[in-house]
Amino acid sequence: MDNVDITISLDYGLREKLSQLAAITKRSEVVVIADMVAAGIDRELALMKDLRRSVESSFSLGSGRVISHQEAMKMLEDVIKKTS
């Protein structure tokens, strides 16, 4: 798989934490960041897919079924709790 270089800007405090984590784990800062980005994207993607499935299974635009804002927020909170 080909890699893509991405440039990011970190505040000083976050950079210090990154350096500490890299030192503790004996990995380079680049590897730490790449692993964390991959894990974060995997987690967020799974969350969004679960959210979409949950909403689609409970609400279909063609069905004429309407849910309240409160019901929708409850569904979202349930999905977030499940994936946290």
PDB file of N, CA, C and O in Angstrom:
ATOM      1  N   MET A   1       0.845  -1.173   0.000  1.00  0.00           N
ATOM      2  CA  MET A   1       0.000   0.000   0.000  1.00  0.00           C
ATOM      3  C   MET A   1       0.894   1.240   0.000  1.00  0.00           C
ATOM      4  O   MET A   1       1.874   1.316   0.741  1.00  0.00           O
ATOM      5  N   ASP A   2       0.541   2.198  -0.836  1.00  0.00           N
ATOM      6  CA  ASP A   2       1.295   3.437  -0.908  1.00  0.00           C
ATOM      7  C   ASP A   2       0.942   4.344   0.257  1.00  0.00           C
ATOM      8  O   ASP A   2      -0.205   4.378   0.701  1.00  0.00           O
ATOM      9  N   ASN A   3       1.919   5.072   0.745  1.00  0.00           N
ATOM     10  CA  ASN A   3       1.703   6.047   1.812  1.00  0.00           C
ATOM     11  C   ASN A   3       1.505   7.423   1.217  1.00  0.00           C
ATOM     12  O   ASN A   3       2.000   7.720   0.129  1.00  0.00           O
ATOM     13  N   VAL A   4       0.784   8.255   1.927  1.00  0.00           N
ATOM     14  CA  VAL A   4       0.579   9.641   1.548  1.00  0.00           C
ATOM     15  C   VAL A   4       1.096  10.505   2.686  1.00  0.00           C
ATOM     16  O   VAL A   4       0.751  10.285   3.847  1.00  0.00           O
ATOM     17  N   ASP A   5       1.917  11.481   2.354  1.00  0.00           N
ATOM     18  CA  ASP A   5       2.423  12.398   3.377  1.00  0.00           C
ATOM     19  C   ASP A   5       1.394  13.485   3.642  1.00  0.00           C
ATOM     20  O   ASP A   5       0.824  14.060   2.715  1.00  0.00           O
ATOM     21  N   ILE A   6       1.167  13.757   4.922  1.00  0.00           N
ATOM     22  CA  ILE A   6       0.241  14.798   5.347  1.00  0.00           C
ATOM     23  C   ILE A   6       0.967  15.656   6.377  1.00  0.00           C
ATOM     24  O   ILE A   6       1.645  15.134   7.262  1.00  0.00           O
ATOM     25  N   THR A   7       0.825  16.951   6.260  1.00  0.00           N
ATOM     26  CA  THR A   7       1.443  17.873   7.209  1.00  0.00           C
ATOM     27  C   THR A   7       0.378  18.365   8.174  1.00  0.00           C
ATOM     28  O   THR A   7      -0.698  18.793   7.755  1.00  0.00           O
ATOM     29  N   ILE A   8       0.677  18.305   9.476  1.00  0.00           N
ATOM     30  CA  ILE A   8      -0.255  18.809  10.486  1.00  0.00           C
ATOM     31  C   ILE A   8       0.467  19.782  11.399  1.00  0.00           C
ATOM     32  O   ILE A   8       1.694  19.786  11.492  1.00  0.00           O
ATOM     33  N   SER A   9      -0.312  20.594  12.059  1.00  0.00           N
ATOM     34  CA  SER A   9       0.242  21.548  13.013  1.00  0.00           C
ATOM     35  C   SER A   9      -0.265  21.178  14.405  1.00  0.00           C
ATOM     36  O   SER A   9      -1.471  21.041  14.609  1.00  0.00           O
ATOM     37  N   LEU A  10       0.645  21.016  15.358  1.00  0.00           N
ATOM     38  CA  LEU A  10       0.290  20.659  16.731  1.00  0.00           C
ATOM     39  C   LEU A  10       0.685  21.790  17.666  1.00  0.00           C
ATOM     40  O   LEU A  10       1.727  22.419  17.484  1.00  0.00           O
ATOM     41  N   ASP A  11      -0.143  22.046  18.660  1.00  0.00           N
ATOM     42  CA  ASP A  11       0.284  23.028  19.648  1.00  0.00           C
ATOM     43  C   ASP A  11       1.394  22.399  20.494  1.00  0.00           C
ATOM     44  O   ASP A  11       1.589  21.184  20.487  1.00  0.00           O
ATOM     45  N   TYR A  12       2.098  23.235  21.205  1.00  0.00           N
ATOM     46  CA  TYR A  12       3.275  22.787  21.946  1.00  0.00           C
ATOM     47  C   TYR A  12       2.945  21.681  22.950  1.00  0.00           C
ATOM     48  O   TYR A  12       3.682  20.702  23.062  1.00  0.00           O
ATOM     49  N   GLY A  13       1.843  21.837  23.676  1.00  0.00           N
ATOM     50  CA  GLY A  13       1.480  20.843  24.687  1.00  0.00           C
ATOM     51  C   GLY A  13       1.215  19.473  24.086  1.00  0.00           C
ATOM     52  O   GLY A  13       1.637  18.455  24.634  1.00  0.00           O
ATOM     53  N   LEU A  14       0.521  19.451  22.965  1.00  0.00           N
ATOM     54  CA  LEU A  14       0.238  18.177  22.299  1.00  0.00           C
ATOM     55  C   LEU A  14       1.518  17.562  21.742  1.00  0.00           C
ATOM     56  O   LEU A  14       1.696  16.345  21.777  1.00  0.00           O
ATOM     57  N   ARG A  15       2.398  18.400  21.233  1.00  0.00           N
ATOM     58  CA  ARG A  15       3.674  17.905  20.715  1.00  0.00           C
ATOM     59  C   ARG A  15       4.501  17.261  21.825  1.00  0.00           C
ATOM     60  O   ARG A  15       5.148  16.236  21.609  1.00  0.00           O
ATOM     61  N   GLU A  16       4.477  17.860  23.002  1.00  0.00           N
ATOM     62  CA  GLU A  16       5.199  17.289  24.143  1.00  0.00           C
ATOM     63  C   GLU A  16       4.619  15.920  24.522  1.00  0.00           C
ATOM     64  O   GLU A  16       5.364  14.979  24.798  1.00  0.00           O
ATOM     65  N   LYS A  17       3.295  15.819  24.532  1.00  0.00           N
ATOM     66  CA  LYS A  17       2.652  14.534  24.838  1.00  0.00           C
ATOM     67  C   LYS A  17       3.017  13.485  23.788  1.00  0.00           C
ATOM     68  O   LYS A  17       3.275  12.328  24.119  1.00  0.00           O
ATOM     69  N   LEU A  18       3.036  13.895  22.531  1.00  0.00           N
ATOM     70  CA  LEU A  18       3.428  12.984  21.458  1.00  0.00           C
ATOM     71  C   LEU A  18       4.855  12.490  21.672  1.00  0.00           C
ATOM     72  O   LEU A  18       5.135  11.301  21.525  1.00  0.00           O
ATOM     73  N   SER A  19       5.742  13.396  22.014  1.00  0.00           N
ATOM     74  CA  SER A  19       7.136  13.012  22.267  1.00  0.00           C
ATOM     75  C   SER A  19       7.237  12.028  23.431  1.00  0.00           C
ATOM     76  O   SER A  19       7.992  11.058  23.371  1.00  0.00           O
ATOM     77  N   GLN A  20       6.477  12.285  24.477  1.00  0.00           N
ATOM     78  CA  GLN A  20       6.477  11.378  25.633  1.00  0.00           C
ATOM     79  C   GLN A  20       5.969   9.997  25.244  1.00  0.00           C
ATOM     80  O   GLN A  20       6.566   8.982  25.604  1.00  0.00           O
ATOM     81  N   LEU A  21       4.867   9.966  24.508  1.00  0.00           N
ATOM     82  CA  LEU A  21       4.294   8.688  24.093  1.00  0.00           C
ATOM     83  C   LEU A  21       5.259   7.919  23.193  1.00  0.00           C
ATOM     84  O   LEU A  21       5.419   6.706  23.335  1.00  0.00           O
ATOM     85  N   ALA A  22       5.889   8.620  22.282  1.00  0.00           N
ATOM     86  CA  ALA A  22       6.867   7.976  21.400  1.00  0.00           C
ATOM     87  C   ALA A  22       8.027   7.395  22.206  1.00  0.00           C
ATOM     88  O   ALA A  22       8.483   6.284  21.938  1.00  0.00           O
ATOM     89  N   ALA A  23       8.493   8.148  23.183  1.00  0.00           N
ATOM     90  CA  ALA A  23       9.604   7.663  24.007  1.00  0.00           C
ATOM     91  C   ALA A  23       9.197   6.450  24.841  1.00  0.00           C
ATOM     92  O   ALA A  23       9.937   5.470  24.928  1.00  0.00           O
ATOM     93  N   ILE A  24       8.028   6.525  25.445  1.00  0.00           N
ATOM     94  CA  ILE A  24       7.559   5.412  26.291  1.00  0.00           C
ATOM     95  C   ILE A  24       7.370   4.139  25.478  1.00  0.00           C
ATOM     96  O   ILE A  24       7.706   3.045  25.932  1.00  0.00           O
ATOM     97  N   THR A  25       6.829   4.289  24.273  1.00  0.00           N
ATOM     98  CA  THR A  25       6.543   3.115  23.442  1.00  0.00           C
ATOM     99  C   THR A  25       7.707   2.717  22.546  1.00  0.00           C
ATOM    100  O   THR A  25       7.653   1.712  21.838  1.00  0.00           O
ATOM    101  N   LYS A  26       8.775   3.542  22.592  1.00  0.00           N
ATOM    102  CA  LYS A  26       9.962   3.287  21.773  1.00  0.00           C
ATOM    103  C   LYS A  26       9.621   3.198  20.283  1.00  0.00           C
ATOM    104  O   LYS A  26      10.142   2.359  19.548  1.00  0.00           O
ATOM    105  N   ARG A  27       8.731   4.092  19.874  1.00  0.00           N
ATOM    106  CA  ARG A  27       8.367   4.197  18.455  1.00  0.00           C
ATOM    107  C   ARG A  27       8.613   5.639  18.023  1.00  0.00           C
ATOM    108  O   ARG A  27       8.680   6.544  18.856  1.00  0.00           O
ATOM    109  N   SER A  28       8.744   5.840  16.745  1.00  0.00           N
ATOM    110  CA  SER A  28       8.929   7.205  16.253  1.00  0.00           C
ATOM    111  C   SER A  28       7.612   7.974  16.370  1.00  0.00           C
ATOM    112  O   SER A  28       6.532   7.385  16.416  1.00  0.00           O
ATOM    113  N   GLU A  29       7.726   9.289  16.417  1.00  0.00           N
ATOM    114  CA  GLU A  29       6.525  10.115  16.483  1.00  0.00           C
ATOM    115  C   GLU A  29       5.639   9.885  15.258  1.00  0.00           C
ATOM    116  O   GLU A  29       4.413   9.888  15.367  1.00  0.00           O
ATOM    117  N   VAL A  30       6.250   9.689  14.109  1.00  0.00           N
ATOM    118  CA  VAL A  30       5.487   9.452  12.877  1.00  0.00           C
ATOM    119  C   VAL A  30       4.663   8.168  12.990  1.00  0.00           C
ATOM    120  O   VAL A  30       3.497   8.141  12.597  1.00  0.00           O
ATOM    121  N   VAL A  31       5.264   7.117  13.521  1.00  0.00           N
ATOM    122  CA  VAL A  31       4.544   5.843  13.674  1.00  0.00           C
ATOM    123  C   VAL A  31       3.416   5.987  14.690  1.00  0.00           C
ATOM    124  O   VAL A  31       2.319   5.471  14.477  1.00  0.00           O
ATOM    125  N   VAL A  32       3.678   6.684  15.790  1.00  0.00           N
ATOM    126  CA  VAL A  32       2.638   6.908  16.804  1.00  0.00           C
ATOM    127  C   VAL A  32       1.458   7.645  16.178  1.00  0.00           C
ATOM    128  O   VAL A  32       0.308   7.234  16.339  1.00  0.00           O
ATOM    129  N   ILE A  33       1.741   8.729  15.469  1.00  0.00           N
ATOM    130  CA  ILE A  33       0.663   9.503  14.842  1.00  0.00           C
ATOM    131  C   ILE A  33      -0.088   8.661  13.819  1.00  0.00           C
ATOM    132  O   ILE A  33      -1.319   8.673  13.796  1.00  0.00           O
ATOM    133  N   ALA A  34       0.628   7.934  12.978  1.00  0.00           N
ATOM    134  CA  ALA A  34      -0.025   7.113  11.949  1.00  0.00           C
ATOM    135  C   ALA A  34      -0.943   6.076  12.592  1.00  0.00           C
ATOM    136  O   ALA A  34      -2.061   5.861  12.124  1.00  0.00           O
ATOM    137  N   ASP A  35      -0.479   5.438  13.655  1.00  0.00           N
ATOM    138  CA  ASP A  35      -1.307   4.443  14.347  1.00  0.00           C
ATOM    139  C   ASP A  35      -2.542   5.083  14.974  1.00  0.00           C
ATOM    140  O   ASP A  35      -3.638   4.526  14.915  1.00  0.00           O
ATOM    141  N   MET A  36      -2.354   6.260  15.575  1.00  0.00           N
ATOM    142  CA  MET A  36      -3.480   6.932  16.232  1.00  0.00           C
ATOM    143  C   MET A  36      -4.498   7.432  15.213  1.00  0.00           C
ATOM    144  O   MET A  36      -5.703   7.343  15.447  1.00  0.00           O
ATOM    145  N   VAL A  37      -4.029   7.951  14.094  1.00  0.00           N
ATOM    146  CA  VAL A  37      -4.944   8.406  13.045  1.00  0.00           C
ATOM    147  C   VAL A  37      -5.730   7.216  12.504  1.00  0.00           C
ATOM    148  O   VAL A  37      -6.946   7.299  12.327  1.00  0.00           O
ATOM    149  N   ALA A  38      -5.040   6.117  12.243  1.00  0.00           N
ATOM    150  CA  ALA A  38      -5.726   4.922  11.727  1.00  0.00           C
ATOM    151  C   ALA A  38      -6.786   4.427  12.712  1.00  0.00           C
ATOM    152  O   ALA A  38      -7.905   4.108  12.310  1.00  0.00           O
ATOM    153  N   ALA A  39      -6.441   4.362  13.990  1.00  0.00           N
ATOM    154  CA  ALA A  39      -7.395   3.902  15.005  1.00  0.00           C
ATOM    155  C   ALA A  39      -8.575   4.863  15.126  1.00  0.00           C
ATOM    156  O   ALA A  39      -9.721   4.432  15.252  1.00  0.00           O
ATOM    157  N   GLY A  40      -8.296   6.152  15.088  1.00  0.00           N
ATOM    158  CA  GLY A  40      -9.364   7.147  15.190  1.00  0.00           C
ATOM    159  C   GLY A  40     -10.302   7.096  14.008  1.00  0.00           C
ATOM    160  O   GLY A  40     -11.519   7.181  14.173  1.00  0.00           O
ATOM    161  N   ILE A  41      -9.751   6.957  12.822  1.00  0.00           N
ATOM    162  CA  ILE A  41     -10.591   6.866  11.623  1.00  0.00           C
ATOM    163  C   ILE A  41     -11.418   5.596  11.651  1.00  0.00           C
ATOM    164  O   ILE A  41     -12.607   5.629  11.332  1.00  0.00           O
ATOM    165  N   ASP A  42     -10.813   4.475  12.027  1.00  0.00           N
ATOM    166  CA  ASP A  42     -11.568   3.215  12.130  1.00  0.00           C
ATOM    167  C   ASP A  42     -12.725   3.357  13.115  1.00  0.00           C
ATOM    168  O   ASP A  42     -13.839   2.915  12.836  1.00  0.00           O
ATOM    169  N   ARG A  43     -12.462   3.974  14.269  1.00  0.00           N
ATOM    170  CA  ARG A  43     -13.489   4.146  15.294  1.00  0.00           C
ATOM    171  C   ARG A  43     -14.612   5.063  14.804  1.00  0.00           C
ATOM    172  O   ARG A  43     -15.790   4.741  14.961  1.00  0.00           O
ATOM    173  N   GLU A  44     -14.255   6.189  14.220  1.00  0.00           N
ATOM    174  CA  GLU A  44     -15.256   7.137  13.741  1.00  0.00           C
ATOM    175  C   GLU A  44     -16.059   6.560  12.576  1.00  0.00           C
ATOM    176  O   GLU A  44     -17.268   6.775  12.491  1.00  0.00           O
ATOM    177  N   LEU A  45     -15.397   5.833  11.685  1.00  0.00           N
ATOM    178  CA  LEU A  45     -16.094   5.215  10.565  1.00  0.00           C
ATOM    179  C   LEU A  45     -17.096   4.180  11.058  1.00  0.00           C
ATOM    180  O   LEU A  45     -18.224   4.123  10.568  1.00  0.00           O
ATOM    181  N   ALA A  46     -16.694   3.369  12.016  1.00  0.00           N
ATOM    182  CA  ALA A  46     -17.612   2.375  12.591  1.00  0.00           C
ATOM    183  C   ALA A  46     -18.796   3.077  13.262  1.00  0.00           C
ATOM    184  O   ALA A  46     -19.937   2.633  13.134  1.00  0.00           O
ATOM    185  N   LEU A  47     -18.526   4.159  13.966  1.00  0.00           N
ATOM    186  CA  LEU A  47     -19.589   4.920  14.614  1.00  0.00           C
ATOM    187  C   LEU A  47     -20.571   5.459  13.592  1.00  0.00           C
ATOM    188  O   LEU A  47     -21.782   5.337  13.777  1.00  0.00           O
ATOM    189  N   MET A  48     -20.075   6.049  12.525  1.00  0.00           N
ATOM    190  CA  MET A  48     -20.953   6.619  11.497  1.00  0.00           C
ATOM    191  C   MET A  48     -21.756   5.531  10.786  1.00  0.00           C
ATOM    192  O   MET A  48     -22.930   5.729  10.476  1.00  0.00           O
ATOM    193  N   LYS A  49     -21.130   4.388  10.527  1.00  0.00           N
ATOM    194  CA  LYS A  49     -21.858   3.289   9.894  1.00  0.00           C
ATOM    195  C   LYS A  49     -22.957   2.763  10.811  1.00  0.00           C
ATOM    196  O   LYS A  49     -24.073   2.509  10.358  1.00  0.00           O
ATOM    197  N   ASP A  50     -22.648   2.598  12.100  1.00  0.00           N
ATOM    198  CA  ASP A  50     -23.657   2.158  13.063  1.00  0.00           C
ATOM    199  C   ASP A  50     -24.786   3.170  13.168  1.00  0.00           C
ATOM    200  O   ASP A  50     -25.960   2.803  13.237  1.00  0.00           O
ATOM    201  N   LEU A  51     -24.428   4.422  13.178  1.00  0.00           N
ATOM    202  CA  LEU A  51     -25.427   5.486  13.261  1.00  0.00           C
ATOM    203  C   LEU A  51     -26.334   5.453  12.044  1.00  0.00           C
ATOM    204  O   LEU A  51     -27.556   5.525  12.177  1.00  0.00           O
ATOM    205  N   ARG A  52     -25.755   5.345  10.874  1.00  0.00           N
ATOM    206  CA  ARG A  52     -26.548   5.293   9.646  1.00  0.00           C
ATOM    207  C   ARG A  52     -27.482   4.078   9.648  1.00  0.00           C
ATOM    208  O   ARG A  52     -28.661   4.203   9.318  1.00  0.00           O
ATOM    209  N   ARG A  53     -26.953   2.895  10.023  1.00  0.00           N
ATOM    210  CA  ARG A  53     -27.794   1.689  10.072  1.00  0.00           C
ATOM    211  C   ARG A  53     -28.930   1.855  11.068  1.00  0.00           C
ATOM    212  O   ARG A  53     -30.069   1.474  10.798  1.00  0.00           O
ATOM    213  N   SER A  54     -28.610   2.425  12.217  1.00  0.00           N
ATOM    214  CA  SER A  54     -29.620   2.617  13.253  1.00  0.00           C
ATOM    215  C   SER A  54     -30.728   3.545  12.771  1.00  0.00           C
ATOM    216  O   SER A  54     -31.911   3.256  12.952  1.00  0.00           O
ATOM    217  N   VAL A  55     -30.348   4.636  12.171  1.00  0.00           N
ATOM    218  CA  VAL A  55     -31.338   5.596  11.676  1.00  0.00           C
ATOM    219  C   VAL A  55     -32.138   4.979  10.538  1.00  0.00           C
ATOM    220  O   VAL A  55     -33.361   5.112  10.504  1.00  0.00           O
ATOM    221  N   GLU A  56     -31.469   4.308   9.607  1.00  0.00           N
ATOM    222  CA  GLU A  56     -32.172   3.713   8.470  1.00  0.00           C
ATOM    223  C   GLU A  56     -33.135   2.618   8.903  1.00  0.00           C
ATOM    224  O   GLU A  56     -34.202   2.455   8.311  1.00  0.00           O
ATOM    225  N   SER A  57     -32.762   1.866   9.936  1.00  0.00           N
ATOM    226  CA  SER A  57     -33.646   0.796  10.382  1.00  0.00           C
ATOM    227  C   SER A  57     -34.836   1.333  11.164  1.00  0.00           C
ATOM    228  O   SER A  57     -35.876   0.679  11.245  1.00  0.00           O
ATOM    229  N   SER A  58     -34.687   2.515  11.736  1.00  0.00           N
ATOM    230  CA  SER A  58     -35.760   3.081  12.547  1.00  0.00           C
ATOM    231  C   SER A  58     -36.590   4.109  11.804  1.00  0.00           C
ATOM    232  O   SER A  58     -37.696   4.442  12.229  1.00  0.00           O
ATOM    233  N   PHE A  59     -36.070   4.606  10.711  1.00  0.00           N
ATOM    234  CA  PHE A  59     -36.738   5.716  10.046  1.00  0.00           C
ATOM    235  C   PHE A  59     -36.497   5.625   8.551  1.00  0.00           C
ATOM    236  O   PHE A  59     -35.352   5.604   8.101  1.00  0.00           O
ATOM    237  N   SER A  60     -37.537   5.573   7.809  1.00  0.00           N
ATOM    238  CA  SER A  60     -37.421   5.553   6.366  1.00  0.00           C
ATOM    239  C   SER A  60     -38.199   6.726   5.803  1.00  0.00           C
ATOM    240  O   SER A  60     -39.373   6.910   6.124  1.00  0.00           O
ATOM    241  N   LEU A  61     -37.553   7.515   4.971  1.00  0.00           N
ATOM    242  CA  LEU A  61     -38.227   8.689   4.417  1.00  0.00           C
ATOM    243  C   LEU A  61     -39.476   8.302   3.633  1.00  0.00           C
ATOM    244  O   LEU A  61     -40.456   9.047   3.618  1.00  0.00           O
ATOM    245  N   GLY A  62     -39.444   7.163   2.996  1.00  0.00           N
ATOM    246  CA  GLY A  62     -40.592   6.732   2.205  1.00  0.00           C
ATOM    247  C   GLY A  62     -41.733   6.179   3.029  1.00  0.00           C
ATOM    248  O   GLY A  62     -42.846   6.039   2.522  1.00  0.00           O
ATOM    249  N   SER A  63     -41.483   5.858   4.294  1.00  0.00           N
ATOM    250  CA  SER A  63     -42.520   5.221   5.109  1.00  0.00           C
ATOM    251  C   SER A  63     -43.529   6.209   5.665  1.00  0.00           C
ATOM    252  O   SER A  63     -44.619   5.821   6.084  1.00  0.00           O
ATOM    253  N   GLY A  64     -43.169   7.479   5.668  1.00  0.00           N
ATOM    254  CA  GLY A  64     -44.057   8.470   6.262  1.00  0.00           C
ATOM    255  C   GLY A  64     -43.935   8.552   7.771  1.00  0.00           C
ATOM    256  O   GLY A  64     -44.589   9.389   8.394  1.00  0.00           O
ATOM    257  N   ARG A  65     -43.112   7.703   8.375  1.00  0.00           N
ATOM    258  CA  ARG A  65     -42.925   7.716   9.824  1.00  0.00           C
ATOM    259  C   ARG A  65     -42.034   8.891  10.209  1.00  0.00           C
ATOM    260  O   ARG A  65     -40.963   9.080   9.634  1.00  0.00           O
ATOM    261  N   VAL A  66     -42.469   9.658  11.159  1.00  0.00           N
ATOM    262  CA  VAL A  66     -41.708  10.800  11.645  1.00  0.00           C
ATOM    263  C   VAL A  66     -41.413  10.576  13.118  1.00  0.00           C
ATOM    264  O   VAL A  66     -42.275  10.130  13.874  1.00  0.00           O
ATOM    265  N   ILE A  67     -40.181  10.891  13.519  1.00  0.00           N
ATOM    266  CA  ILE A  67     -39.830  10.761  14.931  1.00  0.00           C
ATOM    267  C   ILE A  67     -39.497  12.142  15.476  1.00  0.00           C
ATOM    268  O   ILE A  67     -39.095  13.040  14.736  1.00  0.00           O
ATOM    269  N   SER A  68     -39.669  12.291  16.762  1.00  0.00           N
ATOM    270  CA  SER A  68     -39.389  13.568  17.406  1.00  0.00           C
ATOM    271  C   SER A  68     -37.885  13.777  17.532  1.00  0.00           C
ATOM    272  O   SER A  68     -37.096  12.840  17.418  1.00  0.00           O
ATOM    273  N   HIS A  69     -37.518  15.010  17.765  1.00  0.00           N
ATOM    274  CA  HIS A  69     -36.111  15.333  17.993  1.00  0.00           C
ATOM    275  C   HIS A  69     -35.576  14.541  19.187  1.00  0.00           C
ATOM    276  O   HIS A  69     -34.453  14.039  19.158  1.00  0.00           O
ATOM    277  N   GLN A  70     -36.385  14.438  20.221  1.00  0.00           N
ATOM    278  CA  GLN A  70     -35.986  13.714  21.428  1.00  0.00           C
ATOM    279  C   GLN A  70     -35.706  12.244  21.110  1.00  0.00           C
ATOM    280  O   GLN A  70     -34.726  11.681  21.598  1.00  0.00           O
ATOM    281  N   GLU A  71     -36.559  11.624  20.297  1.00  0.00           N
ATOM    282  CA  GLU A  71     -36.330  10.225  19.904  1.00  0.00           C
ATOM    283  C   GLU A  71     -35.049  10.094  19.082  1.00  0.00           C
ATOM    284  O   GLU A  71     -34.270   9.160  19.272  1.00  0.00           O
ATOM    285  N   ALA A  72     -34.844  11.038  18.170  1.00  0.00           N
ATOM    286  CA  ALA A  72     -33.646  10.994  17.331  1.00  0.00           C
ATOM    287  C   ALA A  72     -32.387  11.139  18.182  1.00  0.00           C
ATOM    288  O   ALA A  72     -31.409  10.424  17.964  1.00  0.00           O
ATOM    289  N   MET A  73     -32.400  12.047  19.138  1.00  0.00           N
ATOM    290  CA  MET A  73     -31.242  12.242  20.005  1.00  0.00           C
ATOM    291  C   MET A  73     -30.987  11.009  20.862  1.00  0.00           C
ATOM    292  O   MET A  73     -29.832  10.656  21.101  1.00  0.00           O
ATOM    293  N   LYS A  74     -32.033  10.357  21.322  1.00  0.00           N
ATOM    294  CA  LYS A  74     -31.893   9.122  22.105  1.00  0.00           C
ATOM    295  C   LYS A  74     -31.218   8.045  21.260  1.00  0.00           C
ATOM    296  O   LYS A  74     -30.333   7.335  21.738  1.00  0.00           O
ATOM    297  N   MET A  75     -31.644   7.926  19.996  1.00  0.00           N
ATOM    298  CA  MET A  75     -31.030   6.945  19.101  1.00  0.00           C
ATOM    299  C   MET A  75     -29.539   7.239  18.926  1.00  0.00           C
ATOM    300  O   MET A  75     -28.711   6.329  18.968  1.00  0.00           O
ATOM    301  N   LEU A  76     -29.209   8.509  18.730  1.00  0.00           N
ATOM    302  CA  LEU A  76     -27.808   8.890  18.556  1.00  0.00           C
ATOM    303  C   LEU A  76     -27.003   8.583  19.808  1.00  0.00           C
ATOM    304  O   LEU A  76     -25.901   8.041  19.720  1.00  0.00           O
ATOM    305  N   GLU A  77     -27.538   8.922  20.964  1.00  0.00           N
ATOM    306  CA  GLU A  77     -26.838   8.657  22.222  1.00  0.00           C
ATOM    307  C   GLU A  77     -26.619   7.166  22.431  1.00  0.00           C
ATOM    308  O   GLU A  77     -25.561   6.761  22.912  1.00  0.00           O
ATOM    309  N   ASP A  78     -27.597   6.345  22.078  1.00  0.00           N
ATOM    310  CA  ASP A  78     -27.465   4.903  22.213  1.00  0.00           C
ATOM    311  C   ASP A  78     -26.341   4.359  21.346  1.00  0.00           C
ATOM    312  O   ASP A  78     -25.561   3.513  21.784  1.00  0.00           O
ATOM    313  N   VAL A  79     -26.261   4.853  20.104  1.00  0.00           N
ATOM    314  CA  VAL A  79     -25.204   4.403  19.200  1.00  0.00           C
ATOM    315  C   VAL A  79     -23.846   4.840  19.719  1.00  0.00           C
ATOM    316  O   VAL A  79     -22.891   4.063  19.691  1.00  0.00           O
ATOM    317  N   ILE A  80     -23.749   6.080  20.196  1.00  0.00           N
ATOM    318  CA  ILE A  80     -22.468   6.584  20.711  1.00  0.00           C
ATOM    319  C   ILE A  80     -22.041   5.781  21.932  1.00  0.00           C
ATOM    320  O   ILE A  80     -20.869   5.423  22.048  1.00  0.00           O
ATOM    321  N   LYS A  81     -22.955   5.493  22.836  1.00  0.00           N
ATOM    322  CA  LYS A  81     -22.615   4.692  24.020  1.00  0.00           C
ATOM    323  C   LYS A  81     -22.131   3.306  23.619  1.00  0.00           C
ATOM    324  O   LYS A  81     -21.179   2.775  24.191  1.00  0.00           O
ATOM    325  N   LYS A  82     -22.803   2.731  22.627  1.00  0.00           N
ATOM    326  CA  LYS A  82     -22.461   1.377  22.186  1.00  0.00           C
ATOM    327  C   LYS A  82     -21.058   1.307  21.598  1.00  0.00           C
ATOM    328  O   LYS A  82     -20.380   0.289  21.732  1.00  0.00           O
ATOM    329  N   THR A  83     -20.620   2.378  20.953  1.00  0.00           N
ATOM    330  CA  THR A  83     -19.315   2.342  20.289  1.00  0.00           C
ATOM    331  C   THR A  83     -18.211   2.970  21.122  1.00  0.00           C
ATOM    332  O   THR A  83     -17.051   2.964  20.710  1.00  0.00           O
ATOM    333  N   SER A  84     -18.546   3.506  22.274  1.00  0.00           N
ATOM    334  CA  SER A  84     -17.508   4.142  23.118  1.00  0.00           C
ATOM    335  C   SER A  84     -16.776   3.124  23.952  1.00  0.00           C
ATOM    336  O   SER A  84     -15.878   3.480  24.714  1.00  0.00           O
TER     337      SER A  84
END
